[in-house]
């Protein structure tokens, strides 16, 4: 059993001494959590994705809904996305360096860290050898992809859970990061950032920015893209989504990238939408981002000034000046 030698870690994470690990379940006090393919299921049965309900033989029709809003369509989309794009690729290493520019990685040695909304485990892949223990949490079936991607590492614990309902104790990790997740929740992303304060002394967060450091026409284009996104996100047909992604690559992203490349010698490429974030990236990486951006119904965006209001909760708020905007470090 994968968790048979991790009982002490589980006891510490849950803040409980009455814990029992079996092949197919974890019991914490009187609560039983199923274990599927080495992933501990923290979700309430009403939150299970369809395929998980079938595996565990749970009939969701006879289960009361959870008492907190839960975006099933967002769960579906990210589960589908990361099963469609399951590989950790070379471009992810550069992106990791960009997101973690505010972190001294050597400080994570012998630390327990947590990735909330881990997806396929791409950031964990670059951190697993930097830390003592890595806790991966995702509310979609992407967590099973992460388990497969990191199957050769023994210092990782996998949880399928709702980050708003985690049963973990306060300060269960030394460092926590949540990259590109909270702005898709059906609640205030900034309030959720504040609520994460109890889990770790230091947090690294990335939220979509409101294009507040860009020319006005960026925001005009975003308005039209948002209208299209809301229509596209309602369609779950896989063939439609596949064709839509290819169309987005060739008729939207590539034209802007080409235009930016033409204007780059003149020092004007930064005036072209999408160019700075996507020039030099492979077709597959861009296609995945088209999926990510256009099939999520909920998308919150924040200005730098709005992020700085987190000073009412944290002693230090450090916003990176580098792409991707805005990612920031919080200290309690």
Protein Blocks (a to p, Z undefined) as FASTA:
>chain_A
ZZlmmmmmmmmmnopabdcddfkbccehjaccddeehiacfbdfklpcfklmmmnopafk
lpccdfbdcdfklmmmmmmmmmmmmcccfklmmmmmmmmmmpcfklmgoiacddehklno
lmmmmmmmmpmbdcdddfbfklmmmmmmmmmpckbccddddfklccbdehkbfbdcdehk
lmmpccdfklmmmmmmmmpmbdcdddddehlmbcfklmmmmmmmmmmmmmmmmpmbfklm
mmmmmmmmmmmmmmmmmmmmmmmmnopmmmpghklmmgoiafklmmmmmmmmmmcfbacd
ddfklmmmmmmmbmbdcddfbdcdddddddZZ
